[in-house]
Amino acid sequence: MCAWHAVESERGRTRRDYEADANTCWAWQDVELGDRVPLEVREPIRQLLGGIGLDPCTEPDNPTGADHFYCLPADGCAADWVGRNVFCNPPYGEARNRWVEKCIAVGRAKSVVLLIPSHTETRIFQRALEACTTVLLCQARLRFGVLRENGRH
C-alpha cells in the first residue's frame, strides 16, 4: 500500500507533500519544489544506514529503494513503521508536524533520518532539534525533481 500530496506552485511545478534519541539522525535543508530526493542526497544516506529499511512517504516506484515503503493512498504516518531503520522526507507545511513527531517516537528504538527544511525559527524544527543526536545542515537549497531541457531543475 502506498502517501503523497501534490501542491502546484505559481510556476506550475508540483511539490510532493508527504505527510529523537540516540538512534536518530536528522538532515535539514531548504527544499526547492520538485519530485524526488536528489541522488547525491539519497545515496550517502543509503550508505550510512546500510540500506533503507522503510520509506514511509514515498512514491509508488520506491525511488529510495527501501525494503518497505508506503505511498498514497495509504497514510504512511499512521502505519506501523517496520524495518531496521527509517528514511523520512515528510510533507511541507503543517502536515509535516505529525511526521516529525512520529520520527521522534520511532527514533527511540531505531535509526531515523529525517529530511526537513532548516526553518530554525519554527516550533517543529526546534522540537526535532531537541530530540536528535546528529544534525547535518546543507549550505544551499537542495534541488528536487527532474532536470529541464536546459539542465536545470
N, C-alpha and C positions, 0 to 999 in steps of 0.2 A: 504494500500500500504506500501510496506516496502522497509538502505544503509550500506553495509559493503564491504570492500575490503580485501581480504586475501593476506598476504605477507608471503612468506615462508622464514624461517631463514636458516642459514647454517646447523642447526641441523635437519632440516626437519619439524620443528613445524611451525604452522602458527600463525600470529597475525592479529587481526581484524584492519582494517584501516578505522575507521568511520570518514567519512568526517562529567559596574558593579556599581552597585549602592547600595542604601540602602537595596534592597531586594536580593542581590546577595551573595551567599556563594560559595567559591571555595575550592576544595580539591586537593592538589598536592602530587604527589609521583613518585617514579621511577617505571616504568612499566616493568614487565617481560613479555615475549611473552606468548600468550595463548588465550583463547576463551572468558571468561566471567569475569565480575567484581566479585571478591570473595564475598561470602555470608557475611563474617564478615565486609565487607565494605557496601554492599548493604542494609542490614537490618537496621543498625543505621541511614543511610541516609533516608530510607523509614520512620522510626520512627520520625526522626527530621522534615521531611516535612509533616507528617500525611498522607503518601501515595505519590506515584509519579504520577503526572498529565500527564507528557509527557516524553518519552524517544525518542529523535529524531534520534538516530543512534544505533539501537539495532538489534537483530536477530528475525527471523520470530516467534519464540516461546515466545517472550516477557519475557525474564528471570527476568527483574526488576519488572514485574507485573504492569507496568504503565497503567493508564486508556486509554491513547492514545500513539501510537508509530509509528515510521517509520523504515523500513528496506529496503534493496535493493530489487527491482531495483529503488525504489523511492529515491529522493535526499532529505533527511530529513532536511538538512540545508536550502534548498530553499523553503521548505513547510512552511505553517502557523504553528506557534507554539501555539497550543491550549492547554488548561489545566490550572489548578490553579498554577502549578509550573513545573520546568523542571529539570531532571537529564540528564547530557550530559557527556559521555565518548567518546570524539572525536577521529579522526584518529591520528595516529602517523605521524610525519614529517610535511612537508609543507602543506599537506591537512588540518592540524589542524587549521591553521590561520583563515580561513573563519568561522569555527565553534566557535572559541573564540570570534571573532567579533560579531557573531550572539548572543552568550550568553551575551555579554556586552550589546547589544541593548535591548534584551528581559529582562535582569535583571533590567532595569529601571522601569518595570511595574509589575514584579512578581519575586518570589524566584527562583534562578537558582543555582544548584550545578554542578560545572564543575570539572571533574576529569582529570587532566593532569599531565605529569611528571614534577618534580621540577627542570627543567633546568633553573636555575636562571639567567644564562648568555644570554639567548635568548630574542630577542625583543618581541616575542609574550607572553612569560611569564611575562615580565615587563609590557606590555600593560594590561594583565589580572590583575596583582597585583595592578596596579594603579586604576583599575575600581572597585575592590571588597571591601566589608566591613569586611569580615571574611576570614581567611586563616587557613587551617589545613595542617600541614606537617607531613607526616608519617616518622618514624625513619628509616625504612627499605623498601626495594622494596616489592610491593605487588606482589603476585604470582597469575597470571591469568591462567585459563584453567582447564583441567580435570586432576585429580590425576593419576599418573602412577601406575603400579602394586606394585612398591616399596613404594608407599605412597607419593612420591614427585611430584611436578608439572613439 
